[in-house]
Amino acid sequence: MSILQRALRVLPAGGFSLFLLAGLAQAGDLTVVVSGVTKAEGQVMVALFNDPVGFPRGKVLNGQMTPAKPGQVEVVFKDLAPGSYAVSAYQDLNGNQRLDANMVGMPTEPYGFSRDAKGQFGPPKFDDAVVKVGAEAQRIQFKLSGQ
């Protein structure tokens, strides 16, 4: 077998490995800064979504929580595939790990969405809160409101 034939036999496997490594290099980090935290009480719960059907009450792609502190908190979602994402957050004041609401369904704990999206008669649509993530690290900020 010639050197050229050996090289061609190895190339597809090596080429595939390079393809996989190139795919990994395309993953980006999304830093989420949540401002408007008024008290050091409870946790700030941050949820990342990549499906408009599930936003904001459905299946969470990734979630993080961090202790609340007055001012702002920050979480990082690492190695995200390029695409469209939306983020929701709330301050869990009483530690029950859910956004509490009154009898008519209005949240009683501070909450917010990426791009400071607001909804009419309910939460915003995914497209109103969408953030595009590429290979480069990205930083977004939005504010908690309500309560």
Secondary structure, DSSP 8 states (H G I E B T S, - for coil): --HHHHHHHHHHHHHHHHHHHHHHHT-EEEEEEEEEE-SS-SEEEEEEE--TTTTTTS--SEEEEEE--SEEEEEEEEEE-SEEEEEEEEEETTSSSS--B-TTS-BSS-EEEGGG---SSSS--HHHH-EEE-SS-EEEEEE-B--
